[in-house]
Amino acid sequence: MNITHGLRRALQINPNGLAIVYGSRRKNWREVGDRVARLAAGIRALGAQPGDRVAILSMNSDRYLELYLAAGWSGTVIVPLNIRWSPLENEDAMRDCRAGLLFVDKAFAPVGAALAKTIPDLKLIYADDGETPAGMDNYEKLIERSMPMPDAMRESGDLCGIFYTGGTTGRSKGVMLSHGNLMVNALNALGEGLWPSSTIYLHAAPMFHLANGAAMYSVLLSGGSNVIIQGFTPDGVASAVQKHRVTDVLLVPTMIQMFVDHPTLGSYDLASLKHIIYGASVISDAVLSRAMKALPNVQFTQAYGMTELSPIATLLHWKECIGEGRAKGRHRGAGRAVVGCEVKIVAKSQLKQLDRVINDLDGFSKRMKSLNNRCINVAIVGINQESDYVGYEGKATWRHPLRAEEPAIVSRRVREELIHVYDELLIFPFSATNQHPYPFAWLNANKADLDYGSSLTRLGILYQRRFR
C-alpha cells in the first residue's frame, strides 16, 4: 500500500466529489488527479528520480496537498520544511536530506533564493499566485506543460517522506517514514472511528507537521473533503467552519484556548463542527472545560504520538472527557493504544538514559555553533542522587531504584564527553523523591552557590573577550 491509494480510490468511486477547497478555488477528485499526475511528470522532467528528495517551504495551501500526492505519484520523497525555522536551520535540513528541488510560496521565496545561492544545483519552483520571481520555475506552468504520468506505484517499504523533528532536546532529526508506515497509521486512525468518508476536514495546523499529516492521510484514504486555510487564526477557523460546513479539525491546546476564548466566537454558525482532535501538549482542565462549554456538540479526542511513530500511538476518546471517565480522572491521561499499536511503559535507570542525554546535548551545541560559531554555549546538568525516587504515568506509580554507583558514573561520563563541547558545563547533584510533599535539596547547597557564581564570573569574562 502507498499514499496515493486514497487518490486512486477516490478517482474510481467518487471522481466528482469535492476534494479540496482553498479560498475561492474548489477542485473535485478528477481535477486533483489530473493535476497530481501532471505535477508528478513535471517533477520527473526537472530531473528528480524515484527516491530523490523534493522539499517544500510554504504556508498551507491546496498546492501543498497536491505536492504531497505528486511526490508519491512520481516515486520521489517529500520533505516538508519547518516554516518557523531560520534560513540557516532550513539550509541544514536541505543539506542533510540532499533535496534537489524546493517548492516555495510568496512568503518564503526570498529564503528559497538565498538557499539556491548556497546549495549547488538546487532548482526552485514558485508555488503561489502572482509574478514568479527571477530564477524560479512556475508551479502552474510546470503542470500545464507536462503530460500526465502513471502512478509510480511505490511499495510499502519504499521511503515516502522525511519529517524533521522539533529539535527540542538537541539537533533536529529527519525521520524517514515509508509508505507503509504512514498508511498503516492512517488505517489505525480510521479503525478508531476518526475521519470517516463524510468528513470535511479543516487544515488549520501547519501542513509541514505530521500531526496534521496524520489526519490528512486518513482523510485521503476515507475519501473525505479537505478545506485549507493558510494558517491558524480564531476568526479564520470559525469562518471556514461556517462557510464550508467543516466537521473535523486538529488543533493544539493553545489554539483551542484562543479559539474558544475569542470574543466573536458566538457570532459564527459552528453547528457543523463535530470533532476536534488535539495533541502536542497537555490540555488543562480549565481550557477543556471552557471548550466543552463553548462547543457543547463537539467531541474532543486527544491523540498522543511522535514523528517517529508515524505518528499516532494512543487516543483518549471523547467519552473519557465526560461522565464516569472524567470523574475517574481519565481525561488527564494519554488514552489507550490505537488499533495496531502496542504500548509498554519501561522504567529507565540513569545509565540507560545516559547515551541519549549526552548525544542530545552534544547535538544541541553543534547545532547552535553551526548557526553562529561565536555563540556562548552553556550546559547545566542536574543528577539525582536519591536512592529510590518515583515516576508517574497517569495514576500509575513507578519506582526507580538507583544503584549507589550510578550517579558518580553518570557525572564522570557527562564531564568527560561534554567538557570540550560547551563553553561552560555545570553539574549539580541533587536529591528528589518526586513524592508528596515533593522535597528537593542540593546535595551541597554551598558548593552549588559557589559553582554557579564562579560560572557567571567566567561567562562575563568570556563575553567581554568574544564580543567586545
PyMOL commands that set and color helices and strands:
alter all, ss='L'
color gray80, all
select helices_A, chain A and resi 5-13+29-45+62-74+87-97+106-118+139-144+179-191+210-222+234-244+253-260+265-267+285-294+307-309+318-321+323-327+330-332+350-371+406-418+445-467
alter helices_A, ss='H'
color red, helices_A
select strands_A, chain A and resi 18-22+25-28+53-57+77-80+101-104+123-126+137-138+159-164+174-178+200-203+225-228+248-251+275-278+299-305+312-316+336-337+378-384+388-393+396-401+424-432+440-442
alter strands_A, ss='S'
color yellow, strands_A
deselect
rebuild
show_as cartoon
